[in-house]
Structure formats: structure tokens, C-alpha cells
């Protein structure tokens, strides 16, 4: 255990000199995420939410601790074999680090290699101290045991004081090294933080219309119309949030049908006409009634204009590419239909969120926002590259893992209040929530009490068809257990289906219900 702790501490310190993402925990964790079956990954998001990455890292540490105990027990009998086992884990970590999509140098292997060497040496030394002979009364009379067959010295006693001193010193040194490494890694990205703090978003050339006063209902328990940045959901595969310096950031647009390839800086985008729009985003991992949906005011550059400047045409106008592959600085790839991006909707490269530069967790300095498409086919964060290609010639990250190539957001609704298993008092109980059908808009919301008739709910004023709508229904609640169910109808006349579907491959469906007990 001490040797394993030392290996990770040294690796953390070396990673500070290379880059934080080369840490073996991060590298192996990223590789584990990539290798995880889609169903298991979806289960983790459903049960652990935004803590899924923390759970993964704790799981990795638990496995390493168990393996450390096994190697330690092995080393007591076979000293060199135990040390070699530690080195083997260093090789695994190094292989994971250099194979990550965002790895650009063989030096990413150094943290795992150096850490493993330090751990192996410490294990070898500590086991040697554990088995070092001491002179007992019998030994003083000339009887000292020979070295054991496994290569360790065996005697009638062992140097307890020497071992404890060496082990304590190793633990203390490892703790210091690990703390220094963590501190240095945490300080990475200072330039990015400074660059974000210096950004003053200009007034948009095309500002958003004021949110209608009646778009937000004054009901306790209902989701606010605008989701604060701190509360906005985050679902991605990044174990370490990328911190990109906006002054050094570049976006490259190239590929099939791109007649004029181009590279843009952050300042280039700031000096273009900016648009400001209220847009609701939804994650495909959102279960019926789930929390992975939020509404924000975004400011950015029209993506269709950038593509048109590069000579790109949608397939309906003879364009050669039907898929736009966005690449994040951490290697994530997301494929979006070119036709949808260029059909006139407010698809953008967003620079700001709710009046401030994008938070790092939500894609600073630049991310994609496309109304009407689930995030896994549209919402690339920390974007650094756009390649025009075809669906037939390339499968992005999520498609390789069994998700759909195209995924328009389904018509959905959710009951925010009362909460499941609530115990309201008999009388008037306000049932309320949100409904969404981005880029189509919500036309009607209905609520059913138990097996009774559907009752049309009151809809709050609509901001745009790209945002969710709040709704409410006063219910004359009677004592007993009741099931409340909601469904929505979008502007195309499509009624939210009651057919239950999993999130995989293109989003969950079904009616949201809650059970309450009226007292």
C-alpha cells in the first residue's frame, strides 16, 4: 500500500511537469470510460449523475489498493516479482496515457513510468527492511538462520524499528510529493483563467428578445425559466476539465466540400456579428422526468455563416458533406447533420452563457449550441476543429458506442412539483413543471389524475420555440394515494408518446408520473 501510494504521488508530481491529463489515474480513467459499454455508462449517469467521474476515480483507487495488497503479499515471498508487478502497472498507465485522443507527445508516458519505478524501488527496499535479520541471543551464540529460498533473509527476529522508520519516512515523503503535485496540477490553466477574466463580451448585433413577463410562473418547486450556470447540468467524459487559454485558442474548419479552409482565433469570432438567443439544451442520457435539461441565454457566432464563408453548402443545395464532425481539445468527436446546422435555426459557436464568458465546465472558450438536437450530436464543448465529411465515411465517438447518428430531441414534459412520494395536505395542490420540444415548440400540456380524464394545464407564455415552457394545474386533492401523469403536444401536433424507450440509442420517451399521498 505504501509503495502504491508513493507511485501515485510521484506520478502526480511528474504529471505537473508534463500535463495534468497524463496522470495515470486520469489516463486510465479516460481509457476506462471509452471501454465502458454504453448501457453501463448510461446506468452510471442515471445513478450517480454528475458524480459519475468521482465514482470512477474512487473505483480505480479501490482496485489499485486491492492489487497493491496482493503484490505486497507476493513480494514478501518473491521480492523481485512483487516489484516487477508494480512496474507492469506503470506500463499499463503509460500505454493508456499515450493512447488518449488528446495525447500529442510520448512524454505523456513519463508520469506512469517514473511513478512505477519509484513504487517498485520502495517496495523492494521496504520488504528488505521487513526481512532484515537482527541479532538475537541465539544469534549471538552463533545460530543464525540462512536466507530463505525465496531470496529474503529470514531470522529469528526482524528490524521492527528500522522497518517502521523507513515506512513512516516513505509515507510522509509520499504525502508531501503528492500534495505538491496536486497543487502544481491545480495551478495549470492560470493563463486560461486570466484570459477568461479579461474577456468583455460585446453587445450582440442580433440581441435576444426580452423574456415575456408571463414566461415564468411564481410557483414553489418549479424549475426556474433560466437555469443558473452553477446549476446547469454537465454530462461529458472529461475527468479533468480542459482549461484553454482563449488568446492561444484556434478553430480550424476543413474537409469535404470546404472550398476555403480557414482558421479562426477567439478575437476573430468576437469581431464578427454576434447573436444572442435563449435555447434549452437536453442530454440524450436524460431519463423521462430526469434533470439533464436546462435553459440558458447564449451569445455566439452563427455557425451557418462560418461554414458559408468557407464555401460549405448543405446537401439540399448540392453540398458534398452531410456530416460535420466537431473535435474537442480533449479528443472528443461529435457528429452533426450539416443540413440541420445550416437550415436557418440558431446554431452557433457560443462564447457566452447567461451574460458571462462560458464557464470552463461548459466549454470555455467556445462550444457548439444547436437547437433541437440532443447534446451528443450537437453540443461539442472546448471545440477546436470542425471537419466536413459524410455519415458513411466516419463514425464519431458516441456512434461507435451504439448511439444514433441523428437524434432530434423528442417531445417531453416533466412534473417538478409535487415531488415523488410527497405528502401534501388535502385541498388545492398546484401541479407544475416544464415541457420542451426544441425547434418545434410546445402547444399543449395535459395532466391526468390516476385513471381520470386528461385535463389541460395552463401554459406560461412562450419565449421562443427553442426554449422549454412552464405549465401548471390547480388540483383539488382528496385524501389517499394518487398517481399524477403529464404529457405534452408540440406545435406539429405530435402528442408525447406513452411508449417507454431507453435513452439508448436516440433518447428516452414515455410519460412522466409521480405518486403522492394526500393527507
N, C-alpha and C positions, 0 to 999 in steps of 0.2 A: 504493500500500500504506500509506504514511504517512497519507494522507487518510482511508482506510478505518479504520485503527486509531484515529485521532482521533475519527471519527464514532461508533464503538462506545464509546470511552472516555467521551465527553461524554454519550452516551445512557445509559450505566450510571450516571453521576452524577445525571442528571436523574431517572432511574427511582427513585433512592433518595429523592427528594423526592416522587414520585408514589406508586409501589408497585413492588416488585421484578418482579411479573408483567408490568409494562408495558415492560420492557426488550425491544428489538427481537429479540434472539436468542431470548428466551423466547416472545414473541408469535408470531414467525414459526415457531419450532419447534413450538408448540402447534397452529398452523394446519396445519403440515405433517403432524403426527400425525393430525389429523382428516381430512385429504385423502388419506392413505395407504390404498390398497386393503387389505382385511382380510387377504388372502393374504400381502402383502408385510410387513404388521405382524406377522403370525404368524411369518413367516420371521425377522424381526429378533429377536423374543423367543427363538426357538428357537436362534439362532446367537450372540446377544450377551447373552441373559439380562437380568439387572438392569442391565447396562451399555448397554442399547439407547438410553437417553436421552443418555448421554455420546457415543455414536457419532453420534447425530443432530446434536448440537450441533457436534461436530467436522466433520461433513459440511457443515453450514451455513457454518461459518467457512471451510472449504476452497473452497466455491462463491463466497463473498464475496471471498476472496483472488484467485481467478481472474478474477472480474468486475472487481475493482479494477485488476488489471494491464491488462485490456482498456480500461477507462476512462482509465487513465493514458496508455496509448499513443495513445488518441484525443485526449486533452487536449493533447498536445504539438503536434498539428496544428490542433486546433479547441478552443481553451481553454474557451470558454463551453459548448460541447456536452458536454465532459467533466464540468464542474461540474454541468450540468443532469442528467447521468446519475446523479450521486451524490444529487441531490435526489429523483430518481424513486424510488430505493431507500428514501429516507425516507418517501415517500408510501406505498409498499408496506408498510413496517413499521408506519406509523401505522394504515393500514386493517386490518392483522392485529390490532393491539392493541385497537382499539375494537370489533372484531367478535368478540372472545373471549367465551364464555358468562359468564365471571365479571367482565367489564368493566361498570362502573356509571357511568363518567364519561368525557366527551370528553377529559379531561386525560390519559388513557392514551396519546393520540397524541403528547404532548409529547416524550417521550424520543426517538422516532424522528425527529420533525421537527427538534428542536433539534440532535440529533446530525448529521443530514444537512446542515443549514445550516453547521455548524462544519466538516464534512468538505469540503463544496463550496468554502467560502471558502479553506480551507487548500490544496486542490488548485489553485485559481485563483492563489493567491499563490506557491506553490512552482513552478508551471510558469512564472510570470512571472519568478521568480528564475533559473530554469534558462535562460531565453532572454534575460535582460537583457544588453545589449551592454557590452563593455568596450573601452577604447581600446587598440588595438594600435599598433605602429609605423606600419602602413599607415594606420590611422585618424587618427594624429597628423598625417599628411601630407595629410589631407583626404579620404581614401577610406573611407567608412563605408557599409555595405550598407543598403538600405532595408528597412522592415518587411515580413516575408513575407506572402504572400497570405492565409494562414490567420489573420492577426491577431497573430502573435507576432513579437517583434523578432528579427531574425537578424543576426548579425555574424560577424566573423572569429574571435571568441572569446566566452567566456561567463564570468560571475562565479562561478567554481568555489567560491571561498572563501565568498562570500555565500550560495550555494545550500546548501553543506554546513552552514554555521552555522544557517541557517533550518530545514533539515531536522532537524538534531540537536536544536535547541531544541523543535521541534514534537514529535519523538519522546519527548523527556524530559517535556515538559508533558503529553502524552497518557498516558504511563505513570503519572504522578502522579495525574492526574484519574481514570484507570481504577482505580487502586488505592484511591483514596478512595471512589469509587463502589461498588466491590465490598465494601469494609469497611462502608460505611453500609448497603448492602443486606443484608449478613450480620447486621448488628445488628438488622434488622427482626424482629419477633416476640419481643422481650425480654419484653414483658408476657405473652405466651403461655408462655414458658419459666418465668417466675416463677409464673404461675397453676398450671402443672403441678407445680412443685416444692412448692407449698403443699397439694396435694391429699393427703388421707389417706383411702384407701378404707375405708369401714366394713365391719364383718363382715356377710357376706350373710345375709339371712333364710332363704335356702334354699341351704346350702353344698353343694359337690360332695362326693361320697363319696371317701374316700381311694383313691388308685390302688392296685389289688391289687399285692402284692409280686412276683407272678409275671407281671406285665404287661410287665416289661422284661427282656429276655434279656441275659445277660452275654456278648456275642459281639463281637469286634473287627470294626469296619467296618459294623455295623448302625446305622440311624438311631436316635437316642435317642427314647424314647417321647414325652417332652415336648420340643418344639423351642424352644431358647432364642430370646428376642426378637431378638437380634442376627443369628441365622441364619435367621429366618423369611423365607420368600420374599416379595418385593414386586413386583407387576406392576400398574402403573397408567399413566395418561397424563400425570401431573403432572411437568413439568420442574423446577418449584420446589415443594418440599414445603410445603403450607399450614401456617402457624403461627397457630393460632386461640387467642385468649385465652378461657379457659374461663369467666371471670366475665362476659364480654360475649356468649358463645355463646347462641343461641336455636334452638329447633326448632319449626317450625310444622307442624301437621297439619291438612289441609283437603281439600276436593274432594267428589267424588260419594259420596253415602251417609254423609257425615260430618255427623251431626246437631248435634254440639257441637264446632266447630273450637276448637283450643287451641294455645297457645304455651308451651313448657317451657324453663326455664333449666337449667343444669347442676346447680345446687343442688336444683331440683325433682326431678331424677332421683335424686340422691344420697339424698334423703329418702323415696323410695319403697322398697318391698321389693326387694332385690337378689337375684339368683340367681347361682350360681357353677357353671359347667359345663366339662367337658373336651370340646372339639369340634375335629375335624380339618377344616381348610379345604383346598380344592383349586381351582386356577385352570383354567379351560377351555383355556388355552393349554398345559397340561401334556401333553407327548407321552407315549406309552407308555414307562414307565421313567423319566420325567422328574422334575425336582427341585421343581416348583411345587406341593408339598403339604406341610403341616405341622400339627402338633398342639399346641394350647395350652390353658391354663386361663383361661377368660374370666369376667368378672364384669360384670353389667349388669342392665337392666330388661327384663322380659318385654314384647316388642313387642305381643303379642296383648292384654295388659292395657291398654296405652296406647290402642290402637285401639278397644277395647271402651269405654273411658271416653269416647271421642269419639263413641260411638254407631255405630261401624262393625260391620257383620255380614259374615261370609263369604258367598260366593254360595250355598253349600249351605243357608244359613239365610235366604235372601231378600235378601242384600246386593246393592246396586246396582253395586258396583265389583268387578271381578275382577283388577285390576292395581294395585299400589302402586308409584308412581314416587318413588324417593328421589333427592334432588338434593344434590350435594356443594357446598361453598362455592366450589370451583373450576369449577363448572358441569357436572360430570359427572352424567349421569342413568342410573339403573339401575332396571329394572322387575322386580318380583317378584310371583308369584301370591299374591293375598290368601288364597286357600284354604290354601296351604301355610304361610303365615306364622301363620295362626290355627287350625291343625289340632291343636294340642296339643304340637307339637315345641318345643324350647327356643330359638325365635327370639328374639333380644334386641337391644337397643341396648347395645352393650358400652362400658363405661367403663374397664375394666382388662384387663390381659393378663399372665398369669403372675405375679400378685401385685403389679403396679405399674400406675399410670395408663398408658393406651395410649401407646406411643412415637409421636412425630409422624409417622414414616414409615408407621405402621399405623393412622392415623386420629384421633389426639387432636384434640378431646376425646371425641368419640363416633363410633362406627361401627356398622354392622349386622353381625350374625353369624346365619346361618340354616343349621342342619344339613341336609345332604342336597342342597343346591343349589350349583352352581358359582358362583364369586365374581361373575361378570359379571351374574348375575341376583339377587344377594343381598347382596353384601358391600360396600355403599357406605361409603367412608371419608370422614371430615370432613363428615358428614351435617349438613344444615341445614334440610331441607324434605322433607316427605312429603305427596304428593298422591295421593288415591284417584281412580282413573279406570278405563278399560277398555282391554283389548288392542286393540280395534277402533279406538279413538279416538286412541291415542298410541303412537308407536314411540320408545323410549329410544335412547341413544347407540349401543349395540352392535347393536341390531336394525336400525337404519338402515344398518349396515355389513355386513349379511348373516349375522349370528349369529341363533341361535334365540330365540324369545320365552320358551320354558320350557326349562329344562336341569337335570333331576335328575342327580346325579353317578353315573357308571357304575361298575360293579364292576371294580376294578383291583387289580393286585399288581405288586410290583417286587422285583428281586434287588439287594440292596445289596452283598453280598459273596459270592463273589469279584467283583472289578470286571471289566469287559470287557477282554479281552486279558491278563488276569493270568496268571502262570506259577507256580501252586502246585506243591508237591512231591507226588509220588505218596503215597498213603495216605489217611487220613481228612481230608477237607476239609469245613469247615462252610459249607453254603449257607444264606443267611439274608436276610431282607428284611422288607418291610411289605406289608400288603394293606388295602384300605379299600372300604367301601360304606356311606357315611354314611347314617344313619337307617334302615338295614336290618341292618347288622352282618355280620360275616364268620363263616361256618360252617365253611369248609374251605379249605385251601391245598394244592396238589399241585405236584410238581416232576417234570420229565422230563429224563432224561439222553440226549442225542442222540435216537434214534427209539425208545427203550425205553419201558416201561410207565410210567404216571403213579404216583408214589409220594406218599403222604400225608405232609405235613410236620407237625412239632409246632407247635401254636399256643400262643403265650403267652396268659396269662389276659386275658379281655376286661375293659376298663374300662367302656365303655358302647357301645351300638350306633352312637353318633355319633363314635367315635374309630377310628383305624386299629389293626390288630393286628400284632404282630411274629410271625414264624414262622422255623423253622429245620429243616434236614435234614442229618444227617451223611452224607457221600458218600464211598464208598471209591473214590477217584480212581485211574485207571490212566493210564499214560503215553500221551501223544498229544493231539490236538486234540479238544475236546468242546464241544457246544452244550448249555447249560442253559436250560430254559424253565420258566416258572411260570404258574399260573392259579389263580384263587380262585372260591369258590362262596359266595354271600351267603345270608342267613337265609330268603329267599323261595325258595331252591332254584335260583336263576338262576346258571348257570355263566358265568364270564367268557368272552366270545366271542373266537374267534381271528380274526374278521373285522377286518381293518385299516380304520380310518377316520381321516380327518384331524381335527384339532382343530376346524375349522370344519365345521358350524355349532353343534354341541352337545357337543363333547368327543371326544377320541381314544379308540380302542378297539383291542384286539388283545393278544396275549400278549407278555410281555417275555422276551427271550432275551439271553444273553451267551455269547460264545465265549472259552474259556480253553485254554491249552496246559499240560498237566501234564508236569512234568519228572521 
